[in-house]
């Protein structure tokens, strides 16, 4: 599928749910009917933090290192499995890649899974796989598929009524593939009130919960009332479903209420002790982890912090893979470790599930997966003539790393095995997206066949309601 086709299909579903000119499925079902009737089951977690390594994080360069091959001019790419030596972790038998020493030191608090297998979606496009990861459904869909954070926000509601239940930190929509990214940063048919509260820059998060500069609170309140009247009189208000109208209004009321709530102080990083601020401050992602901790303390239900997807930047390493990966490790290592330790110190880790993930992995040679190779997108030379050729450049979907901490997950565990020789594919215990989602929902007490009726049919939190939670990840 071409990028433009995906954009048109995915965006059309989102827009249809918000502004259909004829009575929509939501007008009929209102997305209020649950199927089956929901009753929260036993849970090991109350909240979720996703640490999103956007762009395709190579598992052999991070949490599943293989044989190290140092760079030399004339090196055959087929010889390169890892461009960093491995290091020990706090757990015997688990090794990480050099540059992740601080996360390695806390692996006695969590589980590493190296057998995440990305979906077979044809020609590989980052936003398509990110859509699949975040919604559990491959695009395009006939309805607007909700983000996993929206499912959780709708089903469990907020922990703190003044705090947005779903908060997304670090992603701008002024970058390449912006419309494609918007397609899954949405509550879809569940309604605007369950969508993400977006914080593009955590260093300036406080601006998101304050009136614009120079505007008094009274004037801002008048504008809010005027905006609500305009929204109600707009095409969405006139022709959209009653449910979507009400959801939009509730969303606006919640955002306005946050401005005067004590919960708003959680967004102000200037209130953090300087030493703590500096410990997290490796850049935007590091400060996003600090903000996530503060929001977690204040009652956010689902938080995602992203390294930010932008084509050919950060983890989207199509060249200079080795040097860029070194820089990325400096970005993520300290703040992730500090986040886990801070949650533990505050007695929050046991009931907070932290998931580190990426849309797929990378390999020097293989594009796609063995047996289902897709069209090459990177020209890897037959031999390396300069350092920019050294690194994991192609998209690899047959294995990928996940880290899981807290929320009832086992401690000091290595789950799944990948091959030590190319292709470094999954050998046992493959983890599919529907099963990973089912595992997250299981921790929260949500069954995988929970769903809502839209377009006169049930739509489930996992594809067709058939996700299977990986119970081996939870100690007996």
Beta strands, then each sheet from edge to edge (+ up, - down):
strand 1: 47-52
strand 2: 86-88
strand 3: 95-97
strand 4: 110-113
strand 5: 166-169
strand 6: 197-199
strand 7: 302-306
strand 8: 352-357
strand 9: 361-363
strand 10: 394-396
strand 11: 402-405
strand 12: 413-415
strand 13: 417-418
strand 14: 426-428
strand 15: 451-454
strand 16: 457-460
sheet 1: 6+ 5+ 7+ 1+ 8+ 11- 4+ 12+
sheet 2: 2+ 3-
sheet 3: 9+ 10-
sheet 4: 13+ 14-
sheet 5: 15+ 16-
end
